[in-house]
């Protein structure tokens, strides 16, 4: 194989490999900032969901305790003592 032909093939392969790497540090920074914002949104939604589930649990526990009190059954606390 001719040296120039081999060189051309290697350059073509390298250029194809390097083409996708045209992003700059600023592009990466913008993408990371956007992802960071998305993660903050997810975190706030998780916290809201956790709080809502906690409120459901408190309501359900209160209703169960009222029924137990009415039936003269022992009321067991949520947190072991």
mmCIF file of the N, C-alpha and C atoms, coordinates in Angstrom:
data_MODEL
# 
_entry.id   MODEL 
# 
loop_
_atom_site.group_PDB 
_atom_site.id 
_atom_site.type_symbol 
_atom_site.label_atom_id 
_atom_site.label_alt_id 
_atom_site.label_comp_id 
_atom_site.label_asym_id 
_atom_site.label_entity_id 
_atom_site.label_seq_id 
_atom_site.pdbx_PDB_ins_code 
_atom_site.Cartn_x 
_atom_site.Cartn_y 
_atom_site.Cartn_z 
_atom_site.occupancy 
_atom_site.B_iso_or_equiv 
_atom_site.pdbx_formal_charge 
_atom_site.auth_seq_id 
_atom_site.auth_comp_id 
_atom_site.auth_asym_id 
_atom_site.auth_atom_id 
_atom_site.pdbx_PDB_model_num 
ATOM 1   N N  . UNK A 1 1  ? 0.850   -1.170 0.000  1.00 0.00 ? 1  UNK A N  1 
ATOM 2   C CA . UNK A 1 1  ? 0.000   0.000  0.000  1.00 0.00 ? 1  UNK A CA 1 
ATOM 3   C C  . UNK A 1 1  ? 0.896   1.232  0.000  1.00 0.00 ? 1  UNK A C  1 
ATOM 4   N N  . UNK A 1 2  ? 0.486   2.199  -0.769 1.00 0.00 ? 2  UNK A N  1 
ATOM 5   C CA . UNK A 1 2  ? 1.234   3.448  -0.905 1.00 0.00 ? 2  UNK A CA 1 
ATOM 6   C C  . UNK A 1 2  ? 1.154   4.241  0.409  1.00 0.00 ? 2  UNK A C  1 
ATOM 7   N N  . UNK A 1 3  ? 2.254   4.866  0.758  1.00 0.00 ? 3  UNK A N  1 
ATOM 8   C CA . UNK A 1 3  ? 2.324   5.625  2.013  1.00 0.00 ? 3  UNK A CA 1 
ATOM 9   C C  . UNK A 1 3  ? 1.317   6.765  2.022  1.00 0.00 ? 3  UNK A C  1 
ATOM 10  N N  . UNK A 1 4  ? 1.142   7.457  0.910  1.00 0.00 ? 4  UNK A N  1 
ATOM 11  C CA . UNK A 1 4  ? 0.193   8.577  0.830  1.00 0.00 ? 4  UNK A CA 1 
ATOM 12  C C  . UNK A 1 4  ? -1.241  8.083  0.971  1.00 0.00 ? 4  UNK A C  1 
ATOM 13  N N  . UNK A 1 5  ? -1.535  6.908  0.387  1.00 0.00 ? 5  UNK A N  1 
ATOM 14  C CA . UNK A 1 5  ? -2.874  6.348  0.488  1.00 0.00 ? 5  UNK A CA 1 
ATOM 15  C C  . UNK A 1 5  ? -3.173  5.967  1.939  1.00 0.00 ? 5  UNK A C  1 
ATOM 16  N N  . UNK A 1 6  ? -2.204  5.369  2.609  1.00 0.00 ? 6  UNK A N  1 
ATOM 17  C CA . UNK A 1 6  ? -2.356  5.003  4.008  1.00 0.00 ? 6  UNK A CA 1 
ATOM 18  C C  . UNK A 1 6  ? -2.556  6.251  4.868  1.00 0.00 ? 6  UNK A C  1 
ATOM 19  N N  . UNK A 1 7  ? -1.777  7.290  4.584  1.00 0.00 ? 7  UNK A N  1 
ATOM 20  C CA . UNK A 1 7  ? -1.892  8.544  5.321  1.00 0.00 ? 7  UNK A CA 1 
ATOM 21  C C  . UNK A 1 7  ? -3.288  9.146  5.125  1.00 0.00 ? 7  UNK A C  1 
ATOM 22  N N  . UNK A 1 8  ? -3.804  9.098  3.896  1.00 0.00 ? 8  UNK A N  1 
ATOM 23  C CA . UNK A 1 8  ? -5.126  9.634  3.606  1.00 0.00 ? 8  UNK A CA 1 
ATOM 24  C C  . UNK A 1 8  ? -6.204  8.853  4.361  1.00 0.00 ? 8  UNK A C  1 
ATOM 25  N N  . UNK A 1 9  ? -6.061  7.541  4.423  1.00 0.00 ? 9  UNK A N  1 
ATOM 26  C CA . UNK A 1 9  ? -7.035  6.709  5.136  1.00 0.00 ? 9  UNK A CA 1 
ATOM 27  C C  . UNK A 1 9  ? -7.008  7.026  6.626  1.00 0.00 ? 9  UNK A C  1 
ATOM 28  N N  . UNK A 1 10 ? -5.823  7.148  7.193  1.00 0.00 ? 10 UNK A N  1 
ATOM 29  C CA . UNK A 1 10 ? -5.693  7.465  8.619  1.00 0.00 ? 10 UNK A CA 1 
ATOM 30  C C  . UNK A 1 10 ? -6.284  8.837  8.908  1.00 0.00 ? 10 UNK A C  1 
ATOM 31  N N  . UNK A 1 11 ? -6.027  9.815  8.062  1.00 0.00 ? 11 UNK A N  1 
ATOM 32  C CA . UNK A 1 11 ? -6.575  11.162 8.264  1.00 0.00 ? 11 UNK A CA 1 
ATOM 33  C C  . UNK A 1 11 ? -8.098  11.134 8.191  1.00 0.00 ? 11 UNK A C  1 
ATOM 34  N N  . UNK A 1 12 ? -8.635  10.363 7.266  1.00 0.00 ? 12 UNK A N  1 
ATOM 35  C CA . UNK A 1 12 ? -10.089 10.262 7.134  1.00 0.00 ? 12 UNK A CA 1 
ATOM 36  C C  . UNK A 1 12 ? -10.708 9.655  8.392  1.00 0.00 ? 12 UNK A C  1 
ATOM 37  N N  . UNK A 1 13 ? -10.099 8.597  8.902  1.00 0.00 ? 13 UNK A N  1 
ATOM 38  C CA . UNK A 1 13 ? -10.600 7.945  10.111 1.00 0.00 ? 13 UNK A CA 1 
ATOM 39  C C  . UNK A 1 13 ? -10.512 8.898  11.301 1.00 0.00 ? 13 UNK A C  1 
ATOM 40  N N  . UNK A 1 14 ? -9.402  9.590  11.433 1.00 0.00 ? 14 UNK A N  1 
ATOM 41  C CA . UNK A 1 14 ? -9.226  10.530 12.541 1.00 0.00 ? 14 UNK A CA 1 
ATOM 42  C C  . UNK A 1 14 ? -10.230 11.665 12.434 1.00 0.00 ? 14 UNK A C  1 
ATOM 43  N N  . UNK A 1 15 ? -10.441 12.189 11.228 1.00 0.00 ? 15 UNK A N  1 
ATOM 44  C CA . UNK A 1 15 ? -11.393 13.288 11.052 1.00 0.00 ? 15 UNK A CA 1 
ATOM 45  C C  . UNK A 1 15 ? -12.812 12.841 11.405 1.00 0.00 ? 15 UNK A C  1 
ATOM 46  N N  . UNK A 1 16 ? -13.186 11.625 11.025 1.00 0.00 ? 16 UNK A N  1 
ATOM 47  C CA . UNK A 1 16 ? -14.515 11.113 11.372 1.00 0.00 ? 16 UNK A CA 1 
ATOM 48  C C  . UNK A 1 16 ? -14.650 10.946 12.882 1.00 0.00 ? 16 UNK A C  1 
ATOM 49  N N  . UNK A 1 17 ? -13.584 10.535 13.536 1.00 0.00 ? 17 UNK A N  1 
ATOM 50  C CA . UNK A 1 17 ? -13.615 10.342 14.983 1.00 0.00 ? 17 UNK A CA 1 
ATOM 51  C C  . UNK A 1 17 ? -13.666 11.673 15.722 1.00 0.00 ? 17 UNK A C  1 
ATOM 52  N N  . UNK A 1 18 ? -13.047 12.706 15.147 1.00 0.00 ? 18 UNK A N  1 
ATOM 53  C CA . UNK A 1 18 ? -12.956 14.004 15.814 1.00 0.00 ? 18 UNK A CA 1 
ATOM 54  C C  . UNK A 1 18 ? -14.169 14.873 15.507 1.00 0.00 ? 18 UNK A C  1 
ATOM 55  N N  . UNK A 1 19 ? -14.892 14.612 14.435 1.00 0.00 ? 19 UNK A N  1 
ATOM 56  C CA . UNK A 1 19 ? -16.048 15.432 14.064 1.00 0.00 ? 19 UNK A CA 1 
ATOM 57  C C  . UNK A 1 19 ? -17.050 15.622 15.195 1.00 0.00 ? 19 UNK A C  1 
ATOM 58  N N  . UNK A 1 20 ? -17.448 14.564 15.917 1.00 0.00 ? 20 UNK A N  1 
ATOM 59  C CA . UNK A 1 20 ? -18.426 14.777 16.984 1.00 0.00 ? 20 UNK A CA 1 
ATOM 60  C C  . UNK A 1 20 ? -17.886 15.601 18.152 1.00 0.00 ? 20 UNK A C  1 
ATOM 61  N N  . UNK A 1 21 ? -16.594 15.806 18.235 1.00 0.00 ? 21 UNK A N  1 
ATOM 62  C CA . UNK A 1 21 ? -15.998 16.509 19.370 1.00 0.00 ? 21 UNK A CA 1 
ATOM 63  C C  . UNK A 1 21 ? -15.801 17.983 19.013 1.00 0.00 ? 21 UNK A C  1 
ATOM 64  N N  . UNK A 1 22 ? -16.845 18.616 18.558 1.00 0.00 ? 22 UNK A N  1 
ATOM 65  C CA . UNK A 1 22 ? -16.751 20.026 18.190 1.00 0.00 ? 22 UNK A CA 1 
ATOM 66  C C  . UNK A 1 22 ? -17.395 20.918 19.243 1.00 0.00 ? 22 UNK A C  1 
ATOM 67  N N  . UNK A 1 23 ? -17.846 20.304 20.347 1.00 0.00 ? 23 UNK A N  1 
ATOM 68  C CA . UNK A 1 23 ? -18.473 21.083 21.397 1.00 0.00 ? 23 UNK A CA 1 
ATOM 69  C C  . UNK A 1 23 ? -17.408 21.807 22.214 1.00 0.00 ? 23 UNK A C  1 
ATOM 70  N N  . UNK A 1 24 ? -17.756 22.976 22.655 1.00 0.00 ? 24 UNK A N  1 
ATOM 71  C CA . UNK A 1 24 ? -16.820 23.766 23.451 1.00 0.00 ? 24 UNK A CA 1 
ATOM 72  C C  . UNK A 1 24 ? -17.132 23.593 24.933 1.00 0.00 ? 24 UNK A C  1 
ATOM 73  N N  . UNK A 1 25 ? -16.268 24.117 25.751 1.00 0.00 ? 25 UNK A N  1 
ATOM 74  C CA . UNK A 1 25 ? -16.485 24.079 27.196 1.00 0.00 ? 25 UNK A CA 1 
ATOM 75  C C  . UNK A 1 25 ? -17.760 24.833 27.561 1.00 0.00 ? 25 UNK A C  1 
ATOM 76  N N  . UNK A 1 26 ? -18.042 25.928 26.841 1.00 0.00 ? 26 UNK A N  1 
ATOM 77  C CA . UNK A 1 26 ? -19.258 26.688 27.101 1.00 0.00 ? 26 UNK A CA 1 
ATOM 78  C C  . UNK A 1 26 ? -20.503 25.844 26.810 1.00 0.00 ? 26 UNK A C  1 
ATOM 79  N N  . UNK A 1 27 ? -20.451 25.028 25.740 1.00 0.00 ? 27 UNK A N  1 
ATOM 80  C CA . UNK A 1 27 ? -21.585 24.144 25.433 1.00 0.00 ? 27 UNK A CA 1 
ATOM 81  C C  . UNK A 1 27 ? -21.819 23.165 26.570 1.00 0.00 ? 27 UNK A C  1 
ATOM 82  N N  . UNK A 1 28 ? -20.741 22.587 27.061 1.00 0.00 ? 28 UNK A N  1 
ATOM 83  C CA . UNK A 1 28 ? -20.862 21.639 28.169 1.00 0.00 ? 28 UNK A CA 1 
ATOM 84  C C  . UNK A 1 28 ? -21.375 22.341 29.428 1.00 0.00 ? 28 UNK A C  1 
ATOM 85  N N  . UNK A 1 29 ? -20.893 23.537 29.675 1.00 0.00 ? 29 UNK A N  1 
ATOM 86  C CA . UNK A 1 29 ? -21.326 24.291 30.855 1.00 0.00 ? 29 UNK A CA 1 
ATOM 87  C C  . UNK A 1 29 ? -22.816 24.590 30.780 1.00 0.00 ? 29 UNK A C  1 
ATOM 88  N N  . UNK A 1 30 ? -23.294 25.028 29.604 1.00 0.00 ? 30 UNK A N  1 
ATOM 89  C CA . UNK A 1 30 ? -24.719 25.315 29.437 1.00 0.00 ? 30 UNK A CA 1 
ATOM 90  C C  . UNK A 1 30 ? -25.552 24.051 29.646 1.00 0.00 ? 30 UNK A C  1 
ATOM 91  N N  . UNK A 1 31 ? -25.079 22.937 29.095 1.00 0.00 ? 31 UNK A N  1 
ATOM 92  C CA . UNK A 1 31 ? -25.824 21.689 29.246 1.00 0.00 ? 31 UNK A CA 1 
ATOM 93  C C  . UNK A 1 31 ? -25.862 21.268 30.712 1.00 0.00 ? 31 UNK A C  1 
ATOM 94  N N  . UNK A 1 32 ? -24.733 21.396 31.421 1.00 0.00 ? 32 UNK A N  1 
ATOM 95  C CA . UNK A 1 32 ? -24.701 21.039 32.841 1.00 0.00 ? 32 UNK A CA 1 
ATOM 96  C C  . UNK A 1 32 ? -25.616 21.942 33.666 1.00 0.00 ? 32 UNK A C  1 
ATOM 97  N N  . UNK A 1 33 ? -25.652 23.230 33.333 1.00 0.00 ? 33 UNK A N  1 
ATOM 98  C CA . UNK A 1 33 ? -26.532 24.145 34.051 1.00 0.00 ? 33 UNK A CA 1 
ATOM 99  C C  . UNK A 1 33 ? -27.992 23.788 33.815 1.00 0.00 ? 33 UNK A C  1 
ATOM 100 N N  . UNK A 1 34 ? -28.325 23.406 32.583 1.00 0.00 ? 34 UNK A N  1 
ATOM 101 C CA . UNK A 1 34 ? -29.694 23.002 32.281 1.00 0.00 ? 34 UNK A CA 1 
ATOM 102 C C  . UNK A 1 34 ? -30.056 21.723 33.046 1.00 0.00 ? 34 UNK A C  1 
ATOM 103 N N  . UNK A 1 35 ? -29.135 20.772 33.061 1.00 0.00 ? 35 UNK A N  1 
ATOM 104 C CA . UNK A 1 35 ? -29.383 19.526 33.795 1.00 0.00 ? 35 UNK A CA 1 
ATOM 105 C C  . UNK A 1 35 ? -29.490 19.781 35.291 1.00 0.00 ? 35 UNK A C  1 
ATOM 106 N N  . UNK A 1 36 ? -28.697 20.701 35.785 1.00 0.00 ? 36 UNK A N  1 
ATOM 107 C CA . UNK A 1 36 ? -28.759 21.050 37.200 1.00 0.00 ? 36 UNK A CA 1 
ATOM 108 C C  . UNK A 1 36 ? -30.127 21.634 37.538 1.00 0.00 ? 36 UNK A C  1 
ATOM 109 N N  . UNK A 1 37 ? -30.634 22.484 36.677 1.00 0.00 ? 37 UNK A N  1 
ATOM 110 C CA . UNK A 1 37 ? -31.972 23.040 36.877 1.00 0.00 ? 37 UNK A CA 1 
ATOM 111 C C  . UNK A 1 37 ? -33.035 21.958 36.851 1.00 0.00 ? 37 UNK A C  1 
ATOM 112 N N  . UNK A 1 38 ? -32.888 21.013 35.926 1.00 0.00 ? 38 UNK A N  1 
ATOM 113 C CA . UNK A 1 38 ? -33.834 19.900 35.856 1.00 0.00 ? 38 UNK A CA 1 
ATOM 114 C C  . UNK A 1 38 ? -33.791 19.076 37.139 1.00 0.00 ? 38 UNK A C  1 
ATOM 115 N N  . UNK A 1 39 ? -32.597 18.845 37.662 1.00 0.00 ? 39 UNK A N  1 
ATOM 116 C CA . UNK A 1 39 ? -32.463 18.065 38.893 1.00 0.00 ? 39 UNK A CA 1 
ATOM 117 C C  . UNK A 1 39 ? -33.089 18.801 40.077 1.00 0.00 ? 39 UNK A C  1 
ATOM 118 N N  . UNK A 1 40 ? -32.963 20.111 40.121 1.00 0.00 ? 40 UNK A N  1 
ATOM 119 C CA . UNK A 1 40 ? -33.588 20.892 41.192 1.00 0.00 ? 40 UNK A CA 1 
ATOM 120 C C  . UNK A 1 40 ? -35.110 20.744 41.124 1.00 0.00 ? 40 UNK A C  1 
ATOM 121 N N  . UNK A 1 41 ? -35.652 20.751 39.894 1.00 0.00 ? 41 UNK A N  1 
ATOM 122 C CA . UNK A 1 41 ? -37.095 20.580 39.715 1.00 0.00 ? 41 UNK A CA 1 
ATOM 123 C C  . UNK A 1 41 ? -37.530 19.198 40.193 1.00 0.00 ? 41 UNK A C  1 
ATOM 124 N N  . UNK A 1 42 ? -36.773 18.173 39.821 1.00 0.00 ? 42 UNK A N  1 
ATOM 125 C CA . UNK A 1 42 ? -37.094 16.806 40.252 1.00 0.00 ? 42 UNK A CA 1 
ATOM 126 C C  . UNK A 1 42 ? -37.040 16.709 41.773 1.00 0.00 ? 42 UNK A C  1 
ATOM 127 N N  . UNK A 1 43 ? -36.010 17.303 42.377 1.00 0.00 ? 43 UNK A N  1 
ATOM 128 C CA . UNK A 1 43 ? -35.879 17.266 43.833 1.00 0.00 ? 43 UNK A CA 1 
ATOM 129 C C  . UNK A 1 43 ? -37.066 17.934 44.519 1.00 0.00 ? 43 UNK A C  1 
ATOM 130 N N  . UNK A 1 44 ? -37.490 19.078 43.999 1.00 0.00 ? 44 UNK A N  1 
ATOM 131 C CA . UNK A 1 44 ? -38.632 19.754 44.628 1.00 0.00 ? 44 UNK A CA 1 
ATOM 132 C C  . UNK A 1 44 ? -39.912 18.933 44.470 1.00 0.00 ? 44 UNK A C  1 
ATOM 133 N N  . UNK A 1 45 ? -40.072 18.252 43.315 1.00 0.00 ? 45 UNK A N  1 
ATOM 134 C CA . UNK A 1 45 ? -41.248 17.400 43.130 1.00 0.00 ? 45 UNK A CA 1 
ATOM 135 C C  . UNK A 1 45 ? -41.209 16.193 44.067 1.00 0.00 ? 45 UNK A C  1 
ATOM 136 N N  . UNK A 1 46 ? -40.029 15.632 44.282 1.00 0.00 ? 46 UNK A N  1 
ATOM 137 C CA . UNK A 1 46 ? -39.891 14.503 45.207 1.00 0.00 ? 46 UNK A CA 1 
ATOM 138 C C  . UNK A 1 46 ? -40.226 14.943 46.627 1.00 0.00 ? 46 UNK A C  1 
ATOM 139 N N  . UNK A 1 47 ? -39.734 16.107 47.022 1.00 0.00 ? 47 UNK A N  1 
ATOM 140 C CA . UNK A 1 47 ? -40.034 16.609 48.368 1.00 0.00 ? 47 UNK A CA 1 
ATOM 141 C C  . UNK A 1 47 ? -41.528 16.845 48.538 1.00 0.00 ? 47 UNK A C  1 
ATOM 142 N N  . UNK A 1 48 ? -42.170 17.428 47.515 1.00 0.00 ? 48 UNK A N  1 
ATOM 143 C CA . UNK A 1 48 ? -43.613 17.675 47.598 1.00 0.00 ? 48 UNK A CA 1 
ATOM 144 C C  . UNK A 1 48 ? -44.383 16.365 47.699 1.00 0.00 ? 48 UNK A C  1 
ATOM 145 N N  . UNK A 1 49 ? -43.970 15.373 46.915 1.00 0.00 ? 49 UNK A N  1 
ATOM 146 C CA . UNK A 1 49 ? -44.622 14.066 46.965 1.00 0.00 ? 49 UNK A CA 1 
ATOM 147 C C  . UNK A 1 49 ? -44.436 13.423 48.326 1.00 0.00 ? 49 UNK A C  1 
ATOM 148 N N  . UNK A 1 50 ? -43.236 13.523 48.877 1.00 0.00 ? 50 UNK A N  1 
ATOM 149 C CA . UNK A 1 50 ? -42.951 12.965 50.213 1.00 0.00 ? 50 UNK A CA 1 
ATOM 150 C C  . UNK A 1 50 ? -43.833 13.625 51.259 1.00 0.00 ? 50 UNK A C  1 
ATOM 151 N N  . UNK A 1 51 ? -43.959 14.941 51.190 1.00 0.00 ? 51 UNK A N  1 
ATOM 152 C CA . UNK A 1 51 ? -44.795 15.660 52.148 1.00 0.00 ? 51 UNK A CA 1 
ATOM 153 C C  . UNK A 1 51 ? -46.261 15.242 52.014 1.00 0.00 ? 51 UNK A C  1 
ATOM 154 N N  . UNK A 1 52 ? -46.727 15.087 50.777 1.00 0.00 ? 52 UNK A N  1 
ATOM 155 C CA . UNK A 1 52 ? -48.119 14.699 50.550 1.00 0.00 ? 52 UNK A CA 1 
ATOM 156 C C  . UNK A 1 52 ? -48.393 13.299 51.101 1.00 0.00 ? 52 UNK A C  1 
ATOM 157 N N  . UNK A 1 53 ? -47.473 12.375 50.876 1.00 0.00 ? 53 UNK A N  1 
ATOM 158 C CA . UNK A 1 53 ? -47.629 11.016 51.395 1.00 0.00 ? 53 UNK A CA 1 
ATOM 159 C C  . UNK A 1 53 ? -47.634 11.042 52.926 1.00 0.00 ? 53 UNK A C  1 
ATOM 160 N N  . UNK A 1 54 ? -46.777 11.878 53.507 1.00 0.00 ? 54 UNK A N  1 
ATOM 161 C CA . UNK A 1 54 ? -46.758 12.015 54.969 1.00 0.00 ? 54 UNK A CA 1 
ATOM 162 C C  . UNK A 1 54 ? -48.086 12.509 55.506 1.00 0.00 ? 54 UNK A C  1 
ATOM 163 N N  . UNK A 1 55 ? -48.687 13.457 54.798 1.00 0.00 ? 55 UNK A N  1 
ATOM 164 C CA . UNK A 1 55 ? -49.994 13.971 55.234 1.00 0.00 ? 55 UNK A CA 1 
ATOM 165 C C  . UNK A 1 55 ? -51.065 12.892 55.120 1.00 0.00 ? 55 UNK A C  1 
ATOM 166 N N  . UNK A 1 56 ? -51.018 12.106 54.043 1.00 0.00 ? 56 UNK A N  1 
ATOM 167 C CA . UNK A 1 56 ? -51.974 10.997 53.902 1.00 0.00 ? 56 UNK A CA 1 
ATOM 168 C C  . UNK A 1 56 ? -51.819 10.021 55.066 1.00 0.00 ? 56 UNK A C  1 
ATOM 169 N N  . UNK A 1 57 ? -50.565 9.712  55.395 1.00 0.00 ? 57 UNK A N  1 
ATOM 170 C CA . UNK A 1 57 ? -50.301 8.767  56.484 1.00 0.00 ? 57 UNK A CA 1 
ATOM 171 C C  . UNK A 1 57 ? -50.855 9.299  57.803 1.00 0.00 ? 57 UNK A C  1 
ATOM 172 N N  . UNK A 1 58 ? -50.627 10.579 58.080 1.00 0.00 ? 58 UNK A N  1 
ATOM 173 C CA . UNK A 1 58 ? -51.132 11.166 59.314 1.00 0.00 ? 58 UNK A CA 1 
ATOM 174 C C  . UNK A 1 58 ? -52.656 11.105 59.377 1.00 0.00 ? 58 UNK A C  1 
ATOM 175 N N  . UNK A 1 59 ? -53.297 11.424 58.249 1.00 0.00 ? 59 UNK A N  1 
ATOM 176 C CA . UNK A 1 59 ? -54.759 11.380 58.203 1.00 0.00 ? 59 UNK A CA 1 
ATOM 177 C C  . UNK A 1 59 ? -55.262 9.955  58.426 1.00 0.00 ? 59 UNK A C  1 
ATOM 178 N N  . UNK A 1 60 ? -54.642 9.001  57.723 1.00 0.00 ? 60 UNK A N  1 
ATOM 179 C CA . UNK A 1 60 ? -55.063 7.606  57.869 1.00 0.00 ? 60 UNK A CA 1 
ATOM 180 C C  . UNK A 1 60 ? -54.836 7.118  59.298 1.00 0.00 ? 60 UNK A C  1 
ATOM 181 N N  . UNK A 1 61 ? -53.701 7.445  59.882 1.00 0.00 ? 61 UNK A N  1 
ATOM 182 C CA . UNK A 1 61 ? -53.376 7.036  61.252 1.00 0.00 ? 61 UNK A CA 1 
ATOM 183 C C  . UNK A 1 61 ? -54.394 7.620  62.228 1.00 0.00 ? 61 UNK A C  1 
ATOM 184 N N  . UNK A 1 62 ? -54.771 8.874  62.029 1.00 0.00 ? 62 UNK A N  1 
ATOM 185 C CA . UNK A 1 62 ? -55.742 9.527  62.904 1.00 0.00 ? 62 UNK A CA 1 
ATOM 186 C C  . UNK A 1 62 ? -57.109 8.817  62.823 1.00 0.00 ? 62 UNK A C  1 
ATOM 187 N N  . UNK A 1 63 ? -57.524 8.479  61.589 1.00 0.00 ? 63 UNK A N  1 
ATOM 188 C CA . UNK A 1 63 ? -58.806 7.781  61.423 1.00 0.00 ? 63 UNK A CA 1 
ATOM 189 C C  . UNK A 1 63 ? -58.762 6.393  62.050 1.00 0.00 ? 63 UNK A C  1 
ATOM 190 N N  . UNK A 1 64 ? -57.659 5.679  61.861 1.00 0.00 ? 64 UNK A N  1 
ATOM 191 C CA . UNK A 1 64 ? -57.513 4.346  62.459 1.00 0.00 ? 64 UNK A CA 1 
ATOM 192 C C  . UNK A 1 64 ? -57.532 4.443  63.977 1.00 0.00 ? 64 UNK A C  1 
ATOM 193 N N  . UNK A 1 65 ? -56.830 5.428  64.515 1.00 0.00 ? 65 UNK A N  1 
ATOM 194 C CA . UNK A 1 65 ? -56.805 5.599  65.972 1.00 0.00 ? 65 UNK A CA 1 
ATOM 195 C C  . UNK A 1 65 ? -58.200 5.921  66.519 1.00 0.00 ? 65 UNK A C  1 
ATOM 196 N N  . UNK A 1 66 ? -58.994 6.701  65.774 1.00 0.00 ? 66 UNK A N  1 
ATOM 197 C CA . UNK A 1 66 ? -60.362 6.995  66.217 1.00 0.00 ? 66 UNK A CA 1 
ATOM 198 C C  . UNK A 1 66 ? -61.208 5.727  66.257 1.00 0.00 ? 66 UNK A C  1 
ATOM 199 N N  . UNK A 1 67 ? -61.045 4.888  65.227 1.00 0.00 ? 67 UNK A N  1 
ATOM 200 C CA . UNK A 1 67 ? -61.795 3.625  65.197 1.00 0.00 ? 67 UNK A CA 1 
ATOM 201 C C  . UNK A 1 67 ? -61.362 2.731  66.348 1.00 0.00 ? 67 UNK A C  1 
ATOM 202 N N  . UNK A 1 68 ? -60.043 2.627  66.581 1.00 0.00 ? 68 UNK A N  1 
ATOM 203 C CA . UNK A 1 68 ? -59.538 1.796  67.679 1.00 0.00 ? 68 UNK A CA 1 
ATOM 204 C C  . UNK A 1 68 ? -60.044 2.308  69.023 1.00 0.00 ? 68 UNK A C  1 
ATOM 205 N N  . UNK A 1 69 ? -60.064 3.636  69.191 1.00 0.00 ? 69 UNK A N  1 
ATOM 206 C CA . UNK A 1 69 ? -60.543 4.214  70.445 1.00 0.00 ? 69 UNK A CA 1 
ATOM 207 C C  . UNK A 1 69 ? -62.019 3.877  70.644 1.00 0.00 ? 69 UNK A C  1 
ATOM 208 N N  . UNK A 1 70 ? -62.774 3.957  69.584 1.00 0.00 ? 70 UNK A N  1 
ATOM 209 C CA . UNK A 1 70 ? -64.201 3.638  69.653 1.00 0.00 ? 70 UNK A CA 1 
ATOM 210 C C  . UNK A 1 70 ? -64.418 2.164  70.009 1.00 0.00 ? 70 UNK A C  1 
ATOM 211 N N  . UNK A 1 71 ? -63.539 1.277  69.523 1.00 0.00 ? 71 UNK A N  1 
ATOM 212 C CA . UNK A 1 71 ? -63.659 -0.157 69.788 1.00 0.00 ? 71 UNK A CA 1 
ATOM 213 C C  . UNK A 1 71 ? -62.889 -0.593 71.043 1.00 0.00 ? 71 UNK A C  1 
ATOM 214 N N  . UNK A 1 72 ? -62.317 0.378  71.759 1.00 0.00 ? 72 UNK A N  1 
ATOM 215 C CA . UNK A 1 72 ? -61.516 0.104  72.955 1.00 0.00 ? 72 UNK A CA 1 
ATOM 216 C C  . UNK A 1 72 ? -60.335 -0.814 72.664 1.00 0.00 ? 72 UNK A C  1 
ATOM 217 N N  . UNK A 1 73 ? -59.673 -0.601 71.529 1.00 0.00 ? 73 UNK A N  1 
ATOM 218 C CA . UNK A 1 73 ? -58.468 -1.343 71.174 1.00 0.00 ? 73 UNK A CA 1 
ATOM 219 C C  . UNK A 1 73 ? -57.247 -0.482 71.499 1.00 0.00 ? 73 UNK A C  1 
ATOM 220 N N  . UNK A 1 74 ? -56.100 -1.111 71.767 1.00 0.00 ? 74 UNK A N  1 
ATOM 221 C CA . UNK A 1 74 ? -54.909 -0.308 72.080 1.00 0.00 ? 74 UNK A CA 1 
ATOM 222 C C  . UNK A 1 74 ? -54.411 0.449  70.846 1.00 0.00 ? 74 UNK A C  1 
ATOM 223 N N  . UNK A 1 75 ? -54.001 1.663  71.090 1.00 0.00 ? 75 UNK A N  1 
ATOM 224 C CA . UNK A 1 75 ? -53.454 2.499  70.013 1.00 0.00 ? 75 UNK A CA 1 
ATOM 225 C C  . UNK A 1 75 ? -51.938 2.347  70.039 1.00 0.00 ? 75 UNK A C  1 
ATOM 226 N N  . UNK A 1 76 ? -51.406 1.911  68.927 1.00 0.00 ? 76 UNK A N  1 
ATOM 227 C CA . UNK A 1 76 ? -49.959 1.670  68.820 1.00 0.00 ? 76 UNK A CA 1 
ATOM 228 C C  . UNK A 1 76 ? -49.304 2.864  68.122 1.00 0.00 ? 76 UNK A C  1 
ATOM 229 N N  . UNK A 1 77 ? -48.272 3.445  68.732 1.00 0.00 ? 77 UNK A N  1 
ATOM 230 C CA . UNK A 1 77 ? -47.618 4.603  68.088 1.00 0.00 ? 77 UNK A CA 1 
ATOM 231 C C  . UNK A 1 77 ? -46.846 4.179  66.832 1.00 0.00 ? 77 UNK A C  1 
ATOM 232 N N  . UNK A 1 78 ? -46.671 5.111  65.926 1.00 0.00 ? 78 UNK A N  1 
ATOM 233 C CA . UNK A 1 78 ? -45.918 4.880  64.691 1.00 0.00 ? 78 UNK A CA 1 
ATOM 234 C C  . UNK A 1 78 ? -44.448 4.617  64.975 1.00 0.00 ? 78 UNK A C  1 
ATOM 235 N N  . UNK A 1 79 ? -43.923 5.355  65.923 1.00 0.00 ? 79 UNK A N  1 
ATOM 236 C CA . UNK A 1 79 ? -42.492 5.280  66.224 1.00 0.00 ? 79 UNK A CA 1 
ATOM 237 C C  . UNK A 1 79 ? -42.285 4.365  67.411 1.00 0.00 ? 79 UNK A C  1 
ATOM 238 N N  . UNK A 1 80 ? -41.503 3.312  67.267 1.00 0.00 ? 80 UNK A N  1 
ATOM 239 C CA . UNK A 1 80 ? -41.259 2.419  68.407 1.00 0.00 ? 80 UNK A CA 1 
ATOM 240 C C  . UNK A 1 80 ? -40.586 3.168  69.543 1.00 0.00 ? 80 UNK A C  1 
ATOM 241 N N  . UNK A 1 81 ? -40.983 2.824  70.769 1.00 0.00 ? 81 UNK A N  1 
ATOM 242 C CA . UNK A 1 81 ? -40.418 3.534  71.911 1.00 0.00 ? 81 UNK A CA 1 
ATOM 243 C C  . UNK A 1 81 ? -39.502 2.651  72.716 1.00 0.00 ? 81 UNK A C  1 
# 
